Amino acid sequence: MENKNAIAFTVTGDHIQLTATALASLCKNHTTDEHLDVLIVADGINPADIEWIRRIPALYHQENVFVTVWEPPAVVGQITTSNTSARFPGMTYWRLFLPAYFPQFTRLLYVDNDVLFYGDVSAIFLKVPDDRPVAAVPDFYYHAMPNDQGLADQFRLASSRDYVNAGVILYNVPVFNEQFPVATVLDAVNANHFKYHDQSVLNQLTADTIVRLPLVYNYQKDDHWLNDWAKVNATDQYPHFAKAHDHVLIRHFVEFAQYSMPWEHLAINDPWEADWWTTLQSLKTRIGAFQRNA
């Protein structure tokens, strides 16, 4: 099989601006000449916005980045669980079916919309070995806390610190599809009763086989958390977080309180938030210039 890599997003409704900002940061930092597919699995998106999403690589002069937009996989219609919420809608489960939906790829990097790329992530596709199905980054909350053996036992983990975050998932597509066919994933989704929906299913299914990636590929906390909480309350893990802070490749804005996301308040609370607004402004400026010159 020819090695083919892709990056995937899932999006519904007015979250299209988050996807666009993430994609703009990806294009801004993409430096390799290799062909890269970006797959946008979308529902309820304005057709005009879909056209702009497709144009973003061209706005950043990225001739080797190709965006395609897809409807959700049909299998999501078989999700029967009522265990969803405003924060975790049914869409969060879509990411678990992406390997089966895109079997033509060798490696598939799923990324949440609420991210910024800070470097060329091409090397990440090499981070999952040929014989392993998936890789992800430990969830910062659990990784910082002492081991909760009860939680670890629930998910068949050696330590609760090994529990991974589902905002960045690197799939070895053929191996994942072989080990976790659609029926297996669907059964796990419909049986899930844990708070963190897709994330819990991912941890349950892959506890024995997942590769844990370096923290830089899904850096989930702000500077206030690092310097005012982790430094005091997670002294043994703090050096690992601090080292990753200086080499972040993907910054993931994980919600931790009401109005905590950059686009939910007016203040600029740290450089990460400033970069998010600057990236969106840059994209809007490029779109405006394109419209004026069209």
Phi, psi and omega in degrees: 000133176292135178288120178229130182248150177210157172245139184232142172236154168238141186206145172227153170054222188280007174283004181300329179292329176292315178301316181297319179293317177299315181295321178299318179293326175298312181295322180299328186254003181279119186242347181277160181267000183288147175299132178226122176269137173243120186253119179253109177266114194226154175213137177071033182257138175303127181305325178296323179291326177299319178296321179291322177302318180294334183273347188304315178304320179295324179296335178253015175058039178257090184287345183258004177254125186236123182256130172233149183244133188232150170286158177300148178299142185300331184299337181295341175293346179265003176286119184252350183298142174261007183278069177228171182204176178299322180284326182236077179288175181301334180301333183298337180281342184305321186303332183286344181257004183296320179301320178288330181286330183234062183289351181285351181259154178271312177236136181227120179258108174274137179223135173299162180287332187272059181226162165233138173269136181242012178186172176288120185265014183305324183292342182296332182296341179273356188278350175251122182296163183297337184256008180244146189276334191197157176219148179202171183260140175305145175290126187300322182300308182287328181292331181278335185275157173299157181301129172256099188294330176297315177294318179301317181294324178301323185252012178060039181256150175294326179211147177295341177293344179275351181299127187261157175267139185267012180284338175223115182231123177257113181263134162271096196303306183296323181289318178299314181296328178288317184278331184227074179298165186307317182300322179293315179296316181298317178300318180294320178297312184289339178267353186293136178228010182273163185297312183267102198297283183297324183295319179294319179297315179302314180294319180295313184294320195248014186309322185271350189233347187288147173260132180266122185276160174300151185299336185294341183273357175198072183276116199252359186230160182269179183292327178299314178299316183296309190271334184253344178243300186298322182298330182265320191257348180226059190298328181283331181265342184307315181302327179292317178294318182295320178296316179296325181306325185274358183222033186296133174254328175225118176262118183253119180275089181275127180295133179232349178198167178299135179062032183268349182275151185306322183277004181255000180210168185270325183295152172256105191272340177197171182299331178300315180294320178300319179295323179298313180294321179297320179295315178297317179298318178300316179297314180298322179297318179293321176296316179300316180296320178298317181295320180293327185267354182290000000 
